[in-house]
Amino acid sequence: MSRDGKCGIFLKTLEDYKSAVYIPATHYIYTPLNQLKGGTIVNVYGVVKFFKPPYLSKGTDYCSVVTIVDQTNVKLTCLLFSGNYEALPKIYKIGDIVRFHRLKIQEYKKETQGITSSGFASLTFEGTLGAPVIPRTSSKYFNFSTKDHKMVEALRVWASSHLSPSSALLKLCDVQPMQYFDLTCQLLGKAEVDGASFLLKIGSFLRIYSLHTKLQSVHSESQATLLCLEFHLHGGTSYGRGITVLPESNSDVDQLKKALESADLTSQHSDRFCQSEHEDSFPTPSTMVNGIDLRRSYSGSGSVSLYEVERCQQLSATILTDHQYLEKTPLCAILKQKTPKQYRIRAKLRSYKPKSLYQSVKLHCPKCHSLQEVPQEGNLDIILKENATKTPDTKLHNTLLYDSKIWTTEEQGGRKVAVHFVKHNGILPLSNECLILIEGGTLSEIYKLANKFHSVIPVKSGQEDLELLDLSAPFLIQGKILHYGCKQCSSLRSIQNLNSLVDKISWIPSSVAEVLGIVPLQYVFVMTFTLDDGTGVLEAYLMDTDKFFQIPASEILADDDFQRSMEMIMDMFCPPGRKIDAYPWLECFLKSYNVTNGTEQQVCYQIFDTTVGEDVI
């Protein structure tokens, strides 16, 4: 507590009080998140929207990543470092409130972020309305006034009506296979661990973040099949994975204690009965999570059949990559709401278009947002052959940019083909680093050269310089990947502009496009998913480069293995010859928007920030 709101010292115990020194409260100014500027050091308050528990960085410090939001609806991601694990914010769940003092603001990749600076300090509070306003900190002395108390309460009220509580926190009885969730529990037993692991004292209360469940079948010659629900805590820190020991003063721990006390009273007799009657009936393989034993099993003769096992193993076949704070919304409710809005859904894929998956790959312009078909090889060959009839102009050969060679083909009436080898500082590089300009080549000849040289650009002779072909043809070819430009948005420049790239030898498509005045088109998957969650049916639009399928759209047309992988994924989402009850669940984010067609407006839905699960690929 504080002394009449004037003393800036929070005294947690009598011993603290006896040893405390009176320090007048300092007047701190707190900056709203929408007013942050790079290069400044600020004090901020915010509600935790995402966090990673402290982990050992590649250096000697511990690191924690925290994303906060305030009443301005602006997000700020903070990278916090300290050599002392206890000095980092004690955050236990999304929705907690933090106060950061002396946070440095910087710009990184055109985004504002916060990092620790000299003297950085933090306080953390529960975000639950009505919970005691007790700061969590390892520091013995800190300022906390009546004004701070009001700011915490104001953030609690705002968050309760503007932010959805974390839906990832589940009870064991509600857990389903193929889920990722947070678990609050008490440690009852542990396995021996090596020296690289944290030692948990038995009886402590834990929160395990981003726990993953899988069904595992165990077969026995003499017994029925046992289906065991395993709990996995994967390595690394992605998606906030980790374990935190909760203090007994935490409100979630208090609720858990009450539930455990009630469960002990009502289940003592049944526990003794189950132990004596069934202790040796079935094998009980341990389910270990960093040394924690969490068991839940299903009898093969019970309600879960082997058919159900197969289905359950495919549940939640997609993973959400952001916005986990959003609550699930039934499709029937989405269809009644106004646009624009974002939703989290759980549904099954009733059908999809196009059925021929190679037809789902399109070319998209990021500037004018136009979509077009990928040119077929037959049409592309015609375009190249039309230019191949023109004789190369030898006056344009052998410049400071390139050395030129010309040869005459034996067939087709002695057609002349010119190849210009782009130099690096006046010297020809090795073939695997060399860009060539080809004039008069057919598609098959270009493909052969693309297998030997780093990059190929089809060109033609202009009045004063070599020129790119019409953008119906690719402006750059690398291996089997053809790079196209937007006819509407591009303004072609001279081939001599490649001089600005010759010292780099990387020939990155975006860099080549920029110096040649081309707006490059992106390969994207464009599909329509018909989703059904039992409350309604909705058509959603998917446009993605490589995040959803984790397969690059630019390579799928040229790679048979990628094509087979995509076919397997879609057959898993929508199994042919099965009823929809047997289909796996898909968790997706949807955003609604309006599309104007003449005088009519149509509501459309698009899938975003969703990817195929690791177990599916």
Stockholm file with secondary structure:
# STOCKHOLM 1.0

chainA/1-617         MSRDGKCGIFLKTLEDYKSAVYIPATHYIYTPLNQLKGGTIVNVYGVVKFFKPPYLSKGTDYCSVVTIVDQTNVKLTCLLFSGNYEALPKIYKIGDIVRFHRLKIQEYKKETQGITSSGFASLTFEGTLGAPVIPRTSSKYFNFSTKDHKMVEALRVWASSHLSPSSALLKLCDVQPMQYFDLTCQLLGKAEVDGASFLLKIGSFLRIYSLHTKLQSVHSESQATLLCLEFHLHGGTSYGRGITVLPESNSDVDQLKKALESADLTSQHSDRFCQSEHEDSFPTPSTMVNGIDLRRSYSGSGSVSLYEVERCQQLSATILTDHQYLEKTPLCAILKQKTPKQYRIRAKLRSYKPKSLYQSVKLHCPKCHSLQEVPQEGNLDIILKENATKTPDTKLHNTLLYDSKIWTTEEQGGRKVAVHFVKHNGILPLSNECLILIEGGTLSEIYKLANKFHSVIPVKSGQEDLELLDLSAPFLIQGKILHYGCKQCSSLRSIQNLNSLVDKISWIPSSVAEVLGIVPLQYVFVMTFTLDDGTGVLEAYLMDTDKFFQIPASEILADDDFQRSMEMIMDMFCPPGRKIDAYPWLECFLKSYNVTNGTEQQVCYQIFDTTVGEDVI
#=GR chainA/1-617 SS CCSTTTBCCCCCSHHHHHHCCCCBCCCCCCCCGGGCCTTCEEEEEEEEEEEEEEEECSSSSEEEEEEEECTTCCEEEEEEEESSGGGSCCCCSTTCEEEEEEEEEEEETTEEEEEEEEEEEEEEECCSTTSCCCCBCSCSCCCCCHHHHHHHHHHHHHHHHHSCCCTTBCCGGGCCTTCEEEEEEECCCBCCCCTTSCCCCTTCEEEEEEEEEEEEEECCSSSCCEEEEEEECCSSSGGGCEEEEECTTSHHHHHHHHHHHHHHHHHHHHHHHHHHHHTTTSCCCCCEETTEECCCEEETTSSCCHHHHHHHTTSSCEEECSCTTSCBCCHHHHTTSCSSEEEEEEEEEEEEECSSGGGGEEEECTTTCCEEECCCHHHHHHHHHHHHTSCCCGGGCSCSSEEEEEEECSSTTTCEEEEEEECBTTBCCCGGGCEEEEESCCHHHHHHHHTTSSEEEEEEECSSSEEECCTTSCSEEETTEEECBCTTTCCCCCGGGGGGGTTTCCCCHHHHHHHTTCCBCEEEEEEEEEEECSSCEEEEEEEESSTTTSSCHHHHTTCHHHHHHHHHHHHHHSCTTSCGGGSCCEEEEEEEEEEEETTEEEEEEEEESEEECTTTC
#=GC SS_cons         CCSTTTBCCCCCSHHHHHHCCCCBCCCCCCCCGGGCCTTCEEEEEEEEEEEEEEEECSSSSEEEEEEEECTTCCEEEEEEEESSGGGSCCCCSTTCEEEEEEEEEEEETTEEEEEEEEEEEEEEECCSTTSCCCCBCSCSCCCCCHHHHHHHHHHHHHHHHHSCCCTTBCCGGGCCTTCEEEEEEECCCBCCCCTTSCCCCTTCEEEEEEEEEEEEEECCSSSCCEEEEEEECCSSSGGGCEEEEECTTSHHHHHHHHHHHHHHHHHHHHHHHHHHHHTTTSCCCCCEETTEECCCEEETTSSCCHHHHHHHTTSSCEEECSCTTSCBCCHHHHTTSCSSEEEEEEEEEEEEECSSGGGGEEEECTTTCCEEECCCHHHHHHHHHHHHTSCCCGGGCSCSSEEEEEEECSSTTTCEEEEEEECBTTBCCCGGGCEEEEESCCHHHHHHHHTTSSEEEEEEECSSSEEECCTTSCSEEETTEEECBCTTTCCCCCGGGGGGGTTTCCCCHHHHHHHTTCCBCEEEEEEEEEEECSSCEEEEEEEESSTTTSSCHHHHTTCHHHHHHHHHHHHHHSCTTSCGGGSCCEEEEEEEEEEEETTEEEEEEEEESEEECTTTC
//
